[in-house]
């Protein structure tokens, strides 16, 4: 009897872990969204860039894309840190994929032709959590700024 109860609790814990862990699409979308809201201004150009970057990374149907955008806003507002999202990227992405995410972060930040200190700080923080070397951080910034 005791082993059955223990097994039930273990199953419940594992199901809860799986259901609360963000997937790769949601984790990426939240990090991109965080850059967009870092300067506390939601510019139309940033939102257009945000959507373009999401579509570049993921092939989603329009209903799935809309759902992802809605979930992203909710998750970003409820999140207490970036680590829960960067951990997912670190688990599933290699260096090249993480670099592409970094490039997308910069493209969103530069979409309004202004880089605020808050946006740069947010990207730096995310890059550190993704274990991206400083050299690549700077290369990505310069490449994105020249577009």
Secondary structure as UniProt FT lines:
FT   HELIX           2..20
FT   HELIX           24..37
FT   TURN            38..39
FT   HELIX           44..57
FT   HELIX           62..78
FT   HELIX           83..92
FT   HELIX           95..109
FT   TURN            110..112
FT   HELIX           117..129
FT   TURN            130..131
FT   HELIX           134..145
//
